[in-house]
């Protein structure tokens, strides 16, 4: 079974239908739930996904009530969460090398350390990582 690292920018599209490429994200979720693929993320994913939904509330894209429901749904389908702590030195080095946040570097570190493709919808991050070997970081829009 093929495994992918997924970040919050991809997974939030599972529940927010006004997001670009939400149908692609939902197809990834379907394949994951049907056990056709495996999805993993660093354990900070849970905080990032919650923050994404909170931001949607603050921007009045969804109500607080809806946020609670969507958070429950997304947590049921969450990827396998892995500790980044054993790799934090590498995470820091990659963060400095690519001028990205430690949070984004956590996903990249998991991908590189495990030779697993990383799917993201974060275009700013994709631009900073474009020098990486093809297939390590995949734009959600190019997936499938």
Phi, psi and omega in degrees: 000132180286137180247143177226146168273134177234141178257175182296329180296333176277312187290329180297335179289348175296331187239348179253103187286350179269004180277143174297141178065023180295331179290324176295316179299320180292328175292323176297315178300315180301314179298324178293312181293329177277004179060033174274333177223165175245140179239135176224160180204159174293154185295349175286350179309318184299324178286320180293318181293321178295320179294322177300316180291322176299319178298322178296324176294312182298327178274004179061030174280329177220161178274166176298321179299313178298321179303314180300316180296315181294322178297318177299317180297313184292328179289331176295322184261011187303151175291168172296129184259130184242145176286133177267350185309316180296343183247017189296327178295316177295319178302314179298314181298317179293324177300316179291316183300316185259002180056052179235166180292158174300323180299310178295323180296331178299317178294314180298317180300314177301318181297311183289318181293332183250002182052049182238132180298145182246119180261128177219152174255004183278102185292326178296317178296315179303318179296323180286339184253013186293345179277352179290156177307136180305136177097347177284314178245125184242129174289135178306319181298336180263000185286140173089000000 
